Structure formats: structure tokens, C-alpha cells
Amino acid sequence: MVQKSGAKKALAICICLVVCCSTIIVDARALVSIQVMLPSSGVISLDSQPTSTPTPTPKPTATPKPTATPKPTATPKPTATPTPNPTPIGLPTQGTNYEPLSAFLGTNNVPLMPNYPNNYAAYDTSITHNGSPSIHLLPGNGWAQGEVDGAWVGVSPGDHLVFYAYVKTGAFAATDPQAGAGFGFDMGAETSVGGGILGSASNYQIGHPTGAEKNFGNPNGFGYTINGETGLNQVGGLVCKVPYGQDWTLVVYDFYIPTEYYHYVWHDTLAGQPALTCDPVQVGWIVFWTYAHDNGESWFSEPHLYINP
């Protein structure tokens, strides 16, 4: 009986050990997922948390570089219109003046008007330039009568001529496409059919200011000499036409007498006579004249003409 009792006790102890070991193993497996946290209070708190894989921090998107603002295209500066020079800088002042104001006057200081006695011009001592009197082209006569002639002066081919004068214009609402006042000139010679004004063609007299020089189509603009116009070798860019409403303005021609031979000549252009054909001839004389396109009024004073200054 004693042996059986001892055997039973030993069996019971073995069973208890087996049960205890199984419990310890189960508890140990459960503790694998237990995290031990120690809060700031010093009390240990056990909290079962699932293990998570950290999300990778995304790389920041690169900020795109701003598109460069294109530089604005520079606006081209307008070409400056030459300003009339009020003083004769660099112009001759010594030597023989072949076209003084007196050369434009006849008996009793009456201006030399091709259409005289229409009396469209007058000697004027009240409107002066530097104290010098002027010749006044009266308003209301139009282009056909607005001319006063100077002296006919002998020249030779190749001569260097410098002519200048001062022009003043009255206020006027111009409508003529080449309105304004200025000077022109005729070149002539004694020919095989008589003396007269020479031409390079049957419809054009040499040396006359052209429409381009008079700024044709711009009645309120200045006109300027252009080298090569009508075959003249001349200094370009000099004022040759003055619009209305301007104070005293310097008008200048600086050119050379042509050396070409011509075979057209006019005896009387005012009568509308056509050109005649003549033997080839060169320029032998020149005459300057003033004009006023449209029905405004103008004055000119202190004209000068120098030859080979």
C-alpha cells in the first residue's frame, strides 16, 4: 500500500510539472508582443502594440526655376528732323555779294516782279532782320504771281556757289501740297536759238528745287536740299523751303554749276512757251528768285550770293 501511495504521489507531481511548464511556455509566447513603456511618472505601463513599418519620408518636389522675363524690345528712336539754324555758321561773309537785296529791286525800290504791274510785292522797312529791310510778298496772289527776281549773274561750269537769305512767313492755313516760301534759281545761256533758261529735258529746267526738296505733300513741313537732285552736286540737308507761321529762318543753297552740255532752252516760260532745241551748250549765267506757294505772305531779307568763296 505504501508503494502504491508513493507511486501515485510521484505521478501527481509529474502531471503538475507538465501543466506548469505548458503554462509558462504559453505565457512566454504571449509576452513576445508586450511592449514595456516607462512613462514620465515612473510607472511601468504594458501596452500591446502591433509592429508597423515606418512610411518613408517623400523627397520634396524641386521648386521649378522661374521663366526669365524677356527683355522688352527697344523702341527705335525717331530720326530727328533737322532744326533750321538761325545763324549762318560757316557761310561766307566776305567777298563780292552778287545778290544783295538791291539786286531784287528796280526803280524806286519796286521789287522785280515778272508779272508787274500786279504789285504783289513791296519793299518793307517795318519788317526787318538785324535791322535790314525786307521784300514783302503780299497775300492773296497765289503761286503764279508770287515771284521776285534777283540779278542775272555770269558763271562758269564748275563754279562753287553759296547763296543764303532769311525768310519769314505769316500765319496761314495752307492747302497747297508744297505750300511755303523759299528760293529757287534758273540757269541759262546764250544758245544757237537765242538766250534762255536751259533744260535737261523738254519738260524740266535744270536746277529748280524739286518736289522732294520742297517736301511735297506736307504743307506744314520744312523742305531740305538733296544732293544729286536735277543733277546738282550740292550740300544736302540745308533748309530751302519755310512753311507758314515761321519766324526768320535761314535758307541756304551750296552747290556747283554743272559741267554738262544741254540742248533744250526756254525763251519765255511765263508765256507757257515750249522748250526749243538748241546746239549743245553749257551754263553761262544764273538768277535767283523767291517764291511763295499758296496764298500766304512772306518776307525775305539779307540775301547773299558768293561765287567760289
Secondary structure by P-SEA (a helix, b strand, c coil): caaaaaaaaaaaaaaaaaaaaaaaaaaaaaaccbbbbbccccbbbbbbbccccccccccccccccccccccccccccccccccccccccccccccccccccccccccccccccccccccccccccccccccbbbbbbccccccccccccccccccccbbbbbbbbbbbbccccccccccccccccccccccccccbbbbcccccccccccccccccccccbbbbbbcccccccccccccccccccccbbbbbbbbccccccccbbbccccccccccccccccccbbbbbbbbcccccccccbbbbbccc
